[in-house]
Amino acid sequence: MPFIDTIQPEQAEGQLKEIYDGLIKSRGKIAEVHKIQSLNPESITNHMDLYMTIMFGKSPLRRVQREMMAVIVSISNKCEYCQIHHLEAVKNFWKDDEKLKAFQADFENAPLNDREKALCRFAKALTETPEKSNDAGLVNPLKNAGFNDREILDATLVIAYFNFVNRIVLGLGVSLEENPGGYKYE
């Protein structure tokens, strides 16, 4: 149960109803993280624009790589809501339950390639010790793994975005939906 009031789809009117209808059309359904912003409908629109740009927009990073970083940030922040949602997305791409379990338990020992592990390390470090980025200590391992500056920027945007969303979810008590999967992942 959230810590603040929310407006459910069946009570939505005007701009909020239009936004909810658009979310159902574009994403397949409305997530609780969107409902928590229902008292400020414009924030939902801006949030979704940012989300779609960072997670679905043109990028040299693959969608699954972005979802993997979302999971690592959410694990680091102990945000179960986002972990479960974005593990569902990773599962959609991998279609391998054993690999998914290994990744969730410990990405360092999961069957990931070196570049994937480097992105996961970056997501974990930037979330847990962002002050270490001041001396390029977090970025250099990505460069050494062959990532270009655009890829590093996009990875940083994903990580920053999920730290933002994790704080909304945790700070306002967003509950996991009964059926958290079923979104449009591609």
N, C-alpha and C positions, 0 to 999 in steps of 0.2 A: 504494500500500500504506500503510495507516494506521500511525502511530507507536506505537499501543497495540493490545492484543488486543481483538478484537470477537467476539461470538457471532453466528454466522450463523443464519438462520431454521431450517435443518434440525437444528441443535443446540439450539435454544431449548426451554426447559422452563418449566412453571409460569407465573408472572406475565409473564415475558418473551415466552413463546409466545402468551399471550393478547393482549399488546400488539401483537406482530407481526401476529397474525391480524386484530386490529382495524384496524391501519394498512392492510392489504391491502383490507379491506372498505370503509373510508372513503375512502382515497386512491388505491386501485387497485394499489399496490405499495409496497414498503419502500425508502426512500431510504438511501443510505450515511450521510447525516447523522444518521439515526436509529440505524443499526447502531453508529455510533461511541459511542453512549451506552449500549450494551447491558450494560455492566458495572454500570450504575446504572439499572435499568428504570424506576423512579419518575421519573427525570429525563426520560425519553422522554415519559411521560404528561403531565408538567407542561409540557414544551416544546411538545407538540402542542396542549395547551389554550391556551397563549399564542399560538401560531401561528394557530390557528383563530379566536381572538377578534380578533386584529389584522388578519389577512388576509381572513377570510371573514365576520366578524361584522358586525352592523349598523353602518353608517357613512355619513356624507354623502359620503365619497370613494368613487368607483367602484372596483371590483376592479382594472380595468386601470391606474388611477392608482396604486394601491398596488403593483402589480407593476412598474410603471415605476420607482418610487422604489427598489424592491428591486434592480433592475438598476443604477441609477446608484450606489447605495451599493457594490454589489459591484464595479463597474468602478473606483470610487475606491480600493477596498481591494485591487484586483487579485486578487479571488476568482473564478477561472474557474468553479469548481463552481456557485456561486450565480448567476453571470451566465448561464450556459447554462440552468440550470433555470428561471430567471425570464424569460429571453428566450423560452423555449418557452411560458410562460404568456401573455406579451404577444402573441406570435404567434397564440395561440389566440383572443384577442380581436380583434386587428387583421385577421388573415388577409391580410396585405400584406407580402411579403418585402422589397420595396424600402424601404418605410417603416421596417421593422425594422432593416435594414442601416444606413440613415441615422441612426436613433436610436442604435444601438450605436456608430457611428463618432463622432458629435458631435450630441448632442441639441439644441444651440443652432441647428443648421442643418437639423434634421429637420423634416418637416411636422407640427409640433405646434402646438396653440393656445397662447395666452398663459398660461392657467392651468396647462396641462401643463408648459410651460417653467418657470414659477415653482416648481412642485413639484420639478422636476428640479434646479433651481438650489439650492433649499433642501436637498434630499437631499445634493447634492455638498458644499455649504458646511458643513452640520452634521456631515458625516462628516470632512471635511478640516480644518475650522477651528471646532470646537465652542466654543472660548473666545469667539468673536465674538458668541455668542448672549446673553452677559451684558448687553449694552446694547440688546437687542431688534433689533439690526442684521440678524439673520437672519429674524426674524419679521415685521418691518414690510413687507418686499416682498410677503409673502403676504397681509397685510391689505390692502395697496394693490391687489392683484390680485383682491380680493373674497372671500377666504377668511374664514370665520367661525372663532371660537375652537375649536369642536369639530373642524372640519376640520384646523386647525393642530395640535391635540392628536393626532388620529389620524395625521397625516403624521409627527409627531415619534415616535410609537410605532412606526410602520413602520421609520423610519430607525434608531432605536435597536435594534430587534429585529434588523435585518439586520447591523448592526455586531456585535452579539453572535454571531450565527450565523456570520458571516464569520470571526470569531476562533476559533470551534470548528473550523471546516473547515480553516483555514490552520494553526492551532496543533497540530492532531492529525493532519494529513496525510490528510484525507478525499479519496478518489479519486472521480472522476466515473464514474458507472455506464456500462456499454456502451451502453445505450439510455436516455438521461436524460429523455425525454419520456414521455407516456402517462399522466400523473396526471389526476385529476379536478380541473379548474380552476374549476368553478362549483359 
